């Protein structure tokens, strides 16, 4: 029984890490998207970064 719980905890930890990574990835992607949009807006107004 103890071994089973230990394995479950391990599994939970690894899925948690994966979720954290995907959250970070999504944040990075959305941040990148915002930066691109901002630079496009600036270009429309005749300014470049």
Kinemage of the C-alpha trace (Angstrom):
@kinemage 1
@onewidth
@group {chain A} dominant
@subgroup {mainchain}
@vectorlist {calphas} color= white
{ca unk a 1} P 0.000 0.000 0.000
{ca unk a 2} L 2.735 2.432 0.963
{ca unk a 3} L 4.582 1.843 -2.301
{ca unk a 4} L 1.406 2.540 -4.266
{ca unk a 5} L 0.877 5.885 -2.536
{ca unk a 6} L 4.515 6.772 -3.131
{ca unk a 7} L 4.115 6.069 -6.849
{ca unk a 8} L 0.901 8.101 -6.973
{ca unk a 9} L 2.660 11.047 -5.345
{ca unk a 10} L 5.506 10.745 -7.854
{ca unk a 11} L 3.046 10.627 -10.733
{ca unk a 12} L 1.152 13.600 -9.396
{ca unk a 13} L 4.383 15.571 -9.059
{ca unk a 14} L 5.419 14.874 -12.641
{ca unk a 15} L 2.026 15.834 -14.062
{ca unk a 16} L 2.124 18.955 -11.898
{ca unk a 17} L 5.504 19.889 -13.358
{ca unk a 18} L 4.160 19.321 -16.860
{ca unk a 19} L 1.190 21.580 -16.097
{ca unk a 20} L 3.514 24.270 -14.754
{ca unk a 21} L 5.599 24.046 -17.900
{ca unk a 22} L 2.594 24.325 -20.187
{ca unk a 23} L 1.330 27.320 -18.186
{ca unk a 24} L 4.702 28.998 -18.538
{ca unk a 25} L 4.758 28.148 -22.236
{ca unk a 26} L 1.294 29.627 -22.751
{ca unk a 27} L 2.297 32.782 -20.891
{ca unk a 28} L 5.417 33.128 -23.028
{ca unk a 29} L 3.445 32.609 -26.235
{ca unk a 30} L 0.764 35.131 -25.296
{ca unk a 31} L 3.449 37.609 -24.223
{ca unk a 32} L 5.210 37.113 -27.552
{ca unk a 33} L 1.898 37.644 -29.329
{ca unk a 34} L 1.372 40.913 -27.476
{ca unk a 35} L 4.876 42.096 -28.384
{ca unk a 36} L 4.281 41.266 -32.049
{ca unk a 37} L 0.941 43.084 -32.029
{ca unk a 38} L 2.529 46.115 -30.394
{ca unk a 39} L 5.334 46.252 -32.946
{ca unk a 40} L 2.793 45.912 -35.780
{ca unk a 41} L 0.774 48.781 -34.310
{ca unk a 42} L 3.908 50.893 -34.110
{ca unk a 43} L 4.731 50.111 -37.724
{ca unk a 44} L 1.257 51.265 -38.749
{ca unk a 45} L 2.016 54.601 -37.139
{ca unk a 46} L 5.314 54.787 -38.997
{ca unk a 47} L 7.528 53.938 -36.044
{ca unk a 48} L 9.749 50.883 -35.736
{ca unk a 49} L 11.156 49.348 -32.594
